[in-house]
Amino acid sequence: MGPLFPISLLVLLTAASPGGGSARRRRAARAPGPGGSSPAPSGTSAPFWVRISPAFVAVPPGSSVWLNCSSSCPLPDGSSLRTGLRRGQTLGGPGWVSYQLLDVRAWSSDVLCLVTCAGETRGATARINAYKEPRSVILEPPVLVGSEYTLRCHVTHVFPVGFLVVTLRRGGQVIYSESLERYKGLDLANVTLTHAFRARPHDLWQPVTCHARLDLDGLVVRSSSAPITLTVLALSPASKAVASTSIAALVGIFLVMGVAYLRKSLAMQSRS
């Protein structure tokens, strides 16, 4: 395998998120799972439940989301929403309140709905994920540089880049793979992976493909490029010199044989 070239990252489109928070950093203390209410406080005289819907939603970055918070409390003292995401409109009715969240860009955010009934407060948690599968995965035709092939793969308009793995394959074999977990940006991005390698005879006529994989905490999104076939073998300078010498020697042999045949023909003609 030849020298490896670093990945280049080009961030495009919208500005970074003004907030949102991370699901790994924020956990609601009284909400054990998405959508469900917290356990009843000890000694409460008015047990009630709290629900939030949808309990889980995945959207493209920059989208708006509506969450509905409801409860079984007949006369709630009040309700509220705890989130680092930007708030929009709020709509309400008997037993329910709907909240609009704007410009969702954080990969994963927890949102806590709280309802107070007869002096007791309970909550339910929803999770919002934002991601965008690649718009395209493009593998450029291989370029012969010296004695090596250079492969360049473009993954366009993808988010979150920190969860992206780009892999080059020859047939069913992995040539090279790179994880971009070091990138923490909150924008859609274009990613270019460049890799150089020396092709061998058995590599000819095998398809080469580029694969992009988003591994989103259990949700796996895959995209692949169209295959490209290597049709010419790259030779090292030493191999080129050996090949040139072999060709020259072969031409010389044919010339000597041709001259000998011509002389023999002339001699036979003179005798007759």
C-alpha positions, -999 to 999 in steps of 0.1 A, spaced: 0 0 0 13 34 -9 15 66 12 -18 78 27 -31 112 21 -51 131 47 -88 138 44 -98 173 35 -130 187 50 -149 216 34 -178 230 55 -206 246 35 -241 261 37 -256 273 70 -240 288 101 -234 267 133 -263 260 157 -270 286 183 -278 259 208 -293 225 211 -271 206 235 -259 171 234 -279 140 244 -248 127 261 -244 158 283 -280 165 293 -302 140 310 -335 148 327 -333 137 363 -369 128 367 -377 114 332 -364 78 328 -373 73 291 -386 91 261 -423 98 261 -432 84 295 -438 103 327 -416 101 358 -424 79 388 -451 92 412 -436 112 440 -440 95 474 -470 107 493 -488 124 464 -525 125 466 -532 131 429 -512 106 407 -512 116 371 -492 109 339 -473 131 315 -466 122 279 -447 139 251 -452 131 214 -434 122 193 -410 107 218 -383 104 191 -379 122 158 -351 124 133 -350 154 109 -325 171 85 -304 198 101 -321 232 101 -356 217 104 -384 228 127 -402 203 150 -435 203 169 -437 184 202 -470 178 220 -470 176 258 -501 161 274 -512 149 309 -540 133 328 -542 162 353 -577 177 351 -565 212 363 -528 216 359 -510 244 378 -488 249 348 -465 233 322 -431 241 307 -405 229 283 -368 226 291 -345 226 260 -315 243 246 -331 245 212 -346 277 199 -383 280 207 -410 291 182 -448 291 186 -468 276 215 -503 263 211 -525 249 239 -558 232 247 -575 212 275 -548 188 288 -522 195 262 -496 221 250 -477 220 217 -442 236 213 -424 245 182 -386 241 181 -367 260 154 -336 254 133 -326 221 149 -289 215 142 -274 196 171 -270 159 163 -290 148 194 -310 168 219 -332 158 248 -363 179 254 -381 177 288 -418 185 292 -428 193 328 -464 195 342 -474 205 377 -506 191 392 -518 197 428 -483 209 437 -465 179 422 -443 181 391 -436 153 367 -419 152 333 -415 133 301 -385 133 277 -383 134 239 -352 130 218 -346 149 186 -319 138 162 -307 158 132 -288 141 104 -285 142 66 -274 112 45 -250 122 17 -265 138 -13 -240 119 -34 -209 97 -32 -186 103 -62 -154 83 -70 -132 101 -95 -115 80 -123 -81 68 -109 -52 90 -118 -18 74 -125 9 94 -106 44 80 -110 40 43 -102 8 47 -81 -29 52 -86 -45 81 -68 -82 76 -58 -103 106 -48 -138 102 -33 -162 130 -27 -190 127 -1 -214 157 -5 -238 175 19 -236 151 49 -242 156 86 -230 150 113 -195 146 98 -182 133 132 -202 101 127 -190 95 91 -168 66 80 -155 66 44 -142 34 29 -125 24 -4 -131 -11 -16 -116 -32 -44 -140 -60 -52 -150 -72 -17 -117 -61 -1 -112 -29 19 -83 -8 5 -85 20 30 -110 33 56 -111 66 76 -133 77 105 -140 114 108 -149 114 145 -125 143 152 -147 167 133 -173 184 156 -189 210 133 -227 215 133 -231 222 96 -237 202 64 -203 195 49 -185 181 19 -158 156 26 -130 145 2 -109 114 8 -77 109 -12 -57 77 -12 -28 64 -33 -18 28 -38 2 6 -62 -20 -17 -83 -10 -53 -88 -19 -76 -118 -48 -92 -99 -63 -57 -93 -70 -53 -130 -106 -55 -141 -119 -55 -105 -144 -28 -95 -133 -1 -71 -160 17 -51 -163 44 -24 -187 38 6 -200 64 31 -215 52 64 -232 72 91 -232 52 123 -257 71 144 -258 53 178 -275 23 163 -291 39 132 -268 31 102 -271 50 69 -251 38 39 -244 53 5 -220 41 -22 -204 54 -54 -207 39 -89 -179 13 -95 -148 21 -115 -126 -5 -130 -88 -4 -133 -78 -13 -168 -41 -3 -170 -14 -15 -146 10 10 -131 47 0 -134 75 12 -112 106 28 -129 126 -4 -124 98 -24 -140 95 0 -169 133 -3 -174 131 -41 -174 102 -40 -198 120 -17 -222 151 -38 -221 130 -70 -228 113 -53 -257 145 -41 -272 161 -76 -268 131 -92 -285 132 -68 -314 169 -75 -318 163 -113 -319 136 -108 -346 160 -86 -366 188 -112 -364 164 -140 -374 151 -119 -403 186 -112 -416 195 -148 -414 164 -159 -432 170 -133 -459 206 -145 -465 195 -181 -467 168 -172 -492 193 -153 -514 218 -182 -513 192 -207 -524 181 -184 -552 217 -180 -564 223 -218 -565 192 -223 -586 
